[in-house]
Amino acid sequence: MKKRRITFFDVILLLLMIGVIIITLYPFLNILAISLNDATDTARGGIHIFPRQFTLANYQEIFGGNANLFSAFGMSVLRTVVGTLTGILASSMLAYTLSRRDFVFNAPISLILVLTMFISGGLIPEYMLIRDLGLMNNFLVYILPMLLSAFNVIVIRSFMDNIPIALTESAKIDGANDFTIFWKIIIPLSLPVIATVSLFLAVGQWNSWFDTYLYARGNANLSTLQYELMKILDNTNVSSGSVTSANAEVIARQTNPQSIQMAITIIATVPILLVYPFLQRYFVTGLTLGAVKS
């Protein structure tokens, strides 16, 4: 078999791709290095992709100073799993309904969905609605407000529009009802877009902390990881801003805001990085397959 010659263009392309990889990875490696570096030494600057004075003190400061962190981590995992499953179920069922050509309310419901992407009632009406529904300090406050997203429904519907209608028509001839068609035909064929939207939902649920602050801070059992990390970072900034020059070095060694911030970023990011490789092969397909109509 004749080997392909390496051309000058191949070398340029390889160097370009290496540059893209370095640019992509450097911010994460820099954050990781600072989080693993001694806080006092970090204040000197000059940390790039390797810690200059390796230490786990920043992580010990975060986990050792907050007994609720592990329970908050469990709550974040729970809301992410439940919120993603219920969100993808609700979005896919509505998307399938809107993708059917014989659905008489297709146009008005689609219009209402699109309008919600441009018009919002605002934070105060949303807070009053959550309060009047009795969702304050309730686990459902993490699930119901994020159950449906117009963007997710439109993405899934665009994908489902490309599924040949002959498949559903033949299933109906064989006696299948709408639920059977949805579960046994539409869902298996829509796995790429479902995986893509699931990633959107999971990241949104995992990173959310403001809803905890507004609606669930009265119940310690509903505290999430992001909310606890936000409080740690806020307390660290306050503490560092109120110290005197005499004990500044001691405080900086324990609670340097930059080191704590980078460690918090790593803690919040790693779980999503562990999940993404399992969904990556569906990601591009799920976004592009429904973008072009035949």
N, C-alpha and C positions, 0 to 999 in steps of 0.2 A: 504493500500500500504506500503510495507516494505521500510524503509528508508535506504539509502546507508551509510555504516559506513565511517567515516573520517579516513583515514589511515595516517601513517607517511609521505608517499610519497605526499599525498595531501597537508599536511602542508608545506613541503619543496617547492612544486611547487607554493603554494600561496605566500610564502615569496620571492621566486625568482621573481614572477611576480610583486610583490610590489616593489622589488628592481629595476626592469626594468622600472616601471612607474616613480619612483623617479629619476632615472638617466635620463630619457627622459624629464621630466618636469622641473627638476632643472635649466638647463641653461636658459629656457624661463622665469621662475619665478625670477631668479636672475637678468636678464636684466630688467624685469618689476620693480623690487624693486629698482634698482639703478636709473631707469628713474624717479621714483616717490620720490626719496630721495633728500634732500637738497644737493646742489653741494659741499659746503664747508665740510659738514659732510661726503660726499662720499669719499673725498680725504683721510680721515682717514682709509678707508678700513673697512673690517669686515661686509659688507652687504651681506646677504644671500638670503632669500626668502621673507623677510618683510622689508619695508623701516623703517629706524630708526627715521628719521625726515621727515614726509610726506609733500610733496609740489608738486604743479603743475607748478612751475616756469620754469622747463626745457621745458615743452610743450608750455608754454606761450612765452618763448624765441624763440622757433622755429616758431610758428604761428604768434606771434606779430611782429617779425622782418622781415617778408617776405610777402609782399602783394600779390605776385604771386603764393603763395603756393596753394591756393584753385583752381585757374584756372589751375595750373599744375596738381593738383589732377584730375580735370575733363578731362584733356588731357590724363593722364595715363589710366583712366577708358575707354575713347573712343578708344585709340589705343589697349587696351587689348581686348575689346569686338570685335571691327572690325577685329583686327589681328587674334583673335582666330577663329572667324566664317569663315573668308576667308581662313585661313590656314587649318582648318579641312575640308572645302569643297574641296579645291584643292588637299590635301593629300588623302582624301578618294576616289575622282574620279580617280586619278592616280593609287591608290592601287587597285581599282576595275578593272581597265583596265589591270593591270599587273597580276591580279589573274585569268583572263580568259585564258583558255588553247588554244583558237583559235586565240590569238593575236600574229601575226607573228613577231613583233619586241619586244617580251617579253624579250628575252635573252640580246640583246644589251642595251636596256634601263635600265634593272636591273643592268647590269655591270657598266654603266655610273653612276647610282645612288650610287652604292657601292664605286666607285672610288672617288666620291666627299667627302666621309667620311674619306679618307686617304690623299687626295691631295687637297691643297688649293692654290689659286693664291697669297694670302697674303693681308695685309691691304692696301698697296699702290695701287695695281691694282684694288682692290674693291673700294677705294676712287675715283680713276679716272673714273671707270665705273659709279658710282653714279653721279658724276659730269657731265659726258658726256650725261647721260640720262636725265639731267635736274631735278633731284630729290633733289637737295640741297634746304634746307628750304622749303620743301614740305611735306605735311602729308603722302604722299605715300611712303616716305623713311622709315616709320615705318612698312609698310605693305608688299611691294613687295619683299624686300630682305629676309624676313622671311616667305614668302608665302609657300615655299616647304622645307621640311626637309627629307633627305634620311632615317634617322632613323625612323621618324614618318610613312613614306610611307611603310617601311618594316614591322613595327609593325602591321599596319592596314592590309596590304596584308597577313601577316601570319594568322591573325584572319579570314579574308575572305576566305582563302584557306580551312578552316575547315567547311564552310557552305556547306551543301550537294548540289551537282551540280544538283540533281533531281529537286530541287525547281526552279532553273532558267530555266531548260529545260521544265518543265511543264508550267511555265509562258509563255515561247515562243510559246508553242503549243496553248495556249489560246489567242495568238495574242499580247502579251506584247512586247514592244520594249525595247532597252537597258536602256533608261532613266526611263521607268516605273519600270523595274526590280530593277534598282539602288535605286530609291526613295522609292518604296513600299515594297521591299523585303530585299535588302542588308542593307540599312541604319537602319531599325528597328531591324534587327538581330545583327547589329554591334554596338549597343548602348554602351555596356561595353567598347570596345576599343576606341570608339569615345570620351567617357567621360574621359578616361585615357589620350589620346593624347591632348584633350582640356585642361586638367590640365597642361600638359607640356607646351603647347603654352601660356596659360594664365600666368603662372609663369614666363616664358621667357620674354613675353611682359611687364609684370608689373615690373620686376626687371631691365629691360634694361635702361641704362642711357648713355652708351658710344656712341651709335649712335646719341643721341641728341647732345652730345658734338662735334662729328665730322661733322654732316650733318645739324643740325637744330638750332644751338645756335645763328644764325643770326636772327631768328624769335622768338620773345618772346612769341608769341601765341602758339608755338609748344613745349615750355618747359614742361618737364614732372616732376612728383613728385620726382622720384629718382634723377634726375639731380639737382633739387633745393635743395634737402636734401644733396646731395654731396657737393654743393657749401657752404651750411651752415656749414657742418662739416669741410670743408677745411678752411673757414674763421675763425672758432672757434679755430682750431689748430694754425693758423698763429697768431691770437690775443693773445692766451695764451702763445705762445713762445716769444712774444716781450714785455711783461709787466715787470715792475720793482718790486722789493720786497715790496716797499711801498704800491702799490695798488694791489698786487697779490691776497689778500683775497677778495677784492671787485670784481675783474674780475672773480675769480674762482667761486664766488657765482652766477654769472650771466651766465658764459660761460664755465664751466668746461667741457673739451673735452670728458671725459668719460661719464658724465651725458648726454650731448647732443647726443653723439654717441648711447647710449642705448635708448634714447627717439626716435631717428631717426629709430633705428632698430624696435622698437615697431610699429611706424607709418607705416613703409614699410611692416611689416609682418601681421598685423591684418587683412587687407582685404583678403589676401589669406587664412588665417585661417578661415575666415567666409565662404568662398566658398568651402573649402575642404570637410566639412561634407556632403554636398549634392552630392559629386562625389565619396566619399570614398567607398561606397558599390559596385561601378563599378570598382574600381581601381585594386584590386587584380585579379578579373576575367578577366579584359581587358588585363592584362600583361601575364597571364598564360594560358588562353584558347587557344591562337594561338601558344603556345610554343611547343606543342606536336602534331605531325601529325599522323593521323590514317592510 
